[in-house]
Amino acid sequence: MARMEEGRSVHRVLVGKPEVKRPKGGPRLRWEDNIKMDLRELGGGGDWMEWAQDRDRWRTLVNKAMNFRVP
């Protein structure tokens, strides 16, 4: 049986250490998490998926979110 040479990619993957470090902090927010946070800031609640199925209601909400300014 042949030994793995140290320069080969397979050998580096099996015994090597990653050179890149993971970013600090928790997991990144998902798109859905951002939607929920925006709704809470606007004073809206409920199921955002239900709101999104009504185009006029969703468009109104999105426009309100885009023009929202924190005092």
Phi, psi and omega in degrees: 000134183279143177278152177283134177281145185295334182278347184288148181301318182298318180295318179297321180293319182289319187245350183281164176253144179295141182270341183261134178267151177286149177292150180284159177102183182276187179293152180292151179286144176274164178304318181296323178297320179295320178299313181298319179294318179298319179297319179297319180295326180278354180088007178268155178218198177086195185269111183293332180294323178293320179296320184293339180283341174262103188302315182295316180296317180295317180298318178299316180296317180295317178297320178297319180294322182291329181264002183288131177236137178280128181292000000 
